[in-house]
Amino acid sequence: MNLKKHLGNLGAYTYSIIWTVVSLIPLLWLLSLSFKTQTEWNDTTPSLIPKRPTLQNYMRAFMNSPLPRYFLNSVIVSFFALFLSLLLGSLAAYVIAKKEFPLRHAFFYMFIAVRMIPALLSIIPLYVIMYKLGLLNTYVALILAYMATGIPVVVWIMKGFFESIPTELEEAAMLDGCTQLKTFYKVILPLALPGIGASAIFVFVRIWNEYIIALSLTSSDIMRTLPVGVKNALGSRMADFGSMSAYAIIATIPILILFISFQRYFVSGLTTGSVK
């Protein structure tokens, strides 16, 4: 029995190591390219370690393009859309999970249905709505659009967490004089931190990397987000692999920071909410 267990563990570890290496190779190669000179890009002998590391690709990215503006736009839009999605999505998930009212399950399924609609199908309605409201080419348009895609994700993840929290905790808090809202923020929400962490990562990655909505709702270069701006900036450059790699690495940094910050919640966030 112990031998079978050890062999099983060895197989699992080997499998994990192999796939980790396979997954890291593209990222490491991208990082390597971002520090290589143009001469090394054209070298017929590939090498993961740059022979003469240089920062010129990053300098070009920041000095010869509006990349800082694109980056700022993405940070502003992603932060506010993420915050509002977590706030409103958590409240909606709590009400659906804990409160009895007519059609509450229907509301939940409607949130799930929204997640199944391809982004391309929602572009025209979104554009028309923002045009009628006079919000095209503004942060508000992007934030509202991303909230519409982010809130259903939060509701989907957080509902299971709130259902797993005993009702007795709420009743005890309310007996101590807490209001319903205070009970939610002081008692329920801290217990659901793993779900919030998982939701934050899913929603942020979705917003940060989104391209179609940002392209459709913005027309001026000053309002472009990072994915759209980088695509436009590189559109006129033929095979500038160094700049492309530098742009990609810069765009990846916020996602890595967020994942490292919430990694202790991420795995438990994907499993705990499904166990009652």
N, C-alpha and C positions, 0 to 999 in steps of 0.2 A: 504493500500500500504506500509506504513512504517513498519507495523507488518510483512508483508511478506518479506520485505527487511531485517529486523533484524533477522528473522528466517533463511533466506538464509545465512546471514553472520555468524550466530551462527553455522549452519551446516557446512559451509566451514571451520571455525576455528576449530571446533571439529574434522573434518576429517583430517585437517593438523596436529593437535596435536597428534592424534592417530598414523598417519603414521610416524611422526617425532620420536615418542617414539619407535615404532616398528623398525625403521631404525637404531636408536642409540643403541638398546640393544646389537646387536652383537659386535659393536665397544667397548662399555663399558665393555662387558664381556671379550673381548680380552685384553683390558687394565688391567682389574682386574687380569686375569691369568698371565700377564707378571710380576706382583708384588707378586705372591704367591710362597710359598715354595713347594717342591715336596710332602711334607706331605699333604698340603692343596689340591693339585691336586687330590689326591686319597680319599679325604674326601667325604663320601656319602651324606653329607648335603651341597648342593650348597650354596654359599654365594657370592654376588657381591662385597662386601667390604673385602679385605684381612685381616685376623686376625693378621698376623705378616708381614707387608709389607717388601719386600726385593728387593735389586737391583742386586742380584746375577745372575739373568737371563740376564740382560743387560751387566753385567761384563763378563759373559761367551761369550756373543755374540761378544763383542769387543776384548777380550783377547785371546780366545781359537779358533778363526776362522778368516778367511781372510775377514770378513765383512767390515772393513774400506776400503779395496781395492775394493770390489764389489760396495760399496757405491760411491766411487770416480769415478769408471768407469761409473756408471749410471749417475752421475752428469755431467761428461764431455760429454758423448754421447748425453744426453738429452738436455743440454744447446746449443751445437752447432747445433744439428739437429733441435731444436725448432727455434733458431735464423734464420737459413738459410731457413727453411720452411716458416716462417713469412715474411722474406724479399722477397724471390722469388715468393711465393704464392700471396703476396699482389700486386706485380708488374704485375703478370700474370692476376690476377682478375681485376686490373684496366684497363689493355689493352683490355680485353674481354668485360668489362662493358662500356667503354667510347670510344673506337676506332672502326671505321668501317673498316673492312677488310674481304676478302673472307674467308668463312668457320669459322668465329669466333664462331658461335654457335656450330659447330661441335667440335671445340677444347674444349669448355666448357663441352660438353657431354662426350668427351673422358676422361676429368678429373674425371667426375662423375663415368664413367665406371670403372676407376681404383679403386675407393673406393669399388666397388662391388665385386672385385676379392678376394676370400678367401686367407689368408696369406699362407696357406699350398700349394696352387697352384703356388705361386711365389717363393717358397723356392729353387727349383732346378735351375730355371733360374738365380736367384740371386747368388746362390753358384757358378755356372759355370762362370758367369761374373766376380765375385770377384776372383775366382781362376785364370782365364786368365789374370787378371790385377795384380795378385800377392798381393792382398789386404786382403786375409783371415787372421783372427786373428789380425786385426788392428782396431783402432778407426775409421779410414776413411771408412772402409767397413760398419760398423754399422751406421755411420752418413749418408752415401749415401743411405743405405737401408731405414732408417727411414725418410729421406727427401722424398723418393719416395712415402711413405705412408702419410706423413704430408702435402705436398704441395697441393694435391687434396682437403683435408679438408679445408685448408685456402682459396683456390679458391672458393669452394662451399659456404663458409660463407661470404667472403668479397665481392663477386660480387654484392650481393644485397645491401650492404652498399654503394658501389661506384655508383651504379645506382640511389640511393636515394639522392645523393648530386647534387645540381643544377649545370648545366654546366656554368651558369653565373659567379659562383665563380672562376672557372678556367680562364675564359676569362678576368675577372677583374684583376686577379693576373698576367696574361701574359701581359696585357696592362701596368701594373706597372713595367714591365721589368723582370719578373721571367721567367726562362726557363721552359720547360716542366717538367724536372726532379725536379727542385726546387719547382715548383707548387705542384707536387705530395707530396714531403716530408714536405713542409712548410704549405700547405693549406689543401690538401685532406686527408693526413694520420692522422693529429690530429682530424679531424672530424669523422674519422672511428675508434677511439680508442675503443668504445664498441665492435666492431667486432673483433679487434685485441685481446682484452681481452678474448672474448669467444673462438676465435681460439686457443689462447695460452693454455687455460685450456684443451680443447679437445685434441690438439696435444700432449701436455706434458703428460697427463694421459695415452694416447695410447702408447707413447714411453716408459715411465717409467715402465709400467706394462708388456711390451711386452716380450714374452718368446721364441717363436719358432724361430724367426729370429736370436736372440742373441745366442741361443743354436746351430744353424746351422753354423753361421759364425765365431764362436770362439771355439777353442779347448783347449787352455791353461788356467789354473785356474786364471792366473794373468790378463786375459782379460775378465773374466766373468762379466756380469752385475748383478745387485742385484737379480732379479727374478731367474736367472739360478744359481747363486752362492748360494743363500739360499736353493734352492731345492737340490743342491749337498751336502751342509753342513748338511742338516737335513736328507739326505737319509739313513745314517747309524745309526741314533738315533731313537729308538723305543719309541713312545709316550712321547717325551720330550716337553710337552705342554708349559712349561715356556719359553724355548728358541724359540719355534715356535711363540709364542705370542710376545716376545720381537722383533724378526726379523720383524714380520708383523707391529708392531707399528712404528718401525724405518723407514720402507719402506713407511709408510703412511704420515710421517711428511712433506716431501717436497710438496706433493700434497695439504695438508691442508694449508701450507704457501702460495703456489701459489693461491689457491682459495680465501683465505682471502685477498690477495693483489689485486686480480682482481674482487672481488665479486660485486663491484658497476658497473662494466662493463658487468658482465656475463648475467644477466637477460635482460638488454636492448640490449645486443649483440645478443640475441636469437630472439628478436622481431623487433627491429628497422629496421634491414636490409630488412625485408620482407614487410615493409610498404613504398610505394612510394608516 
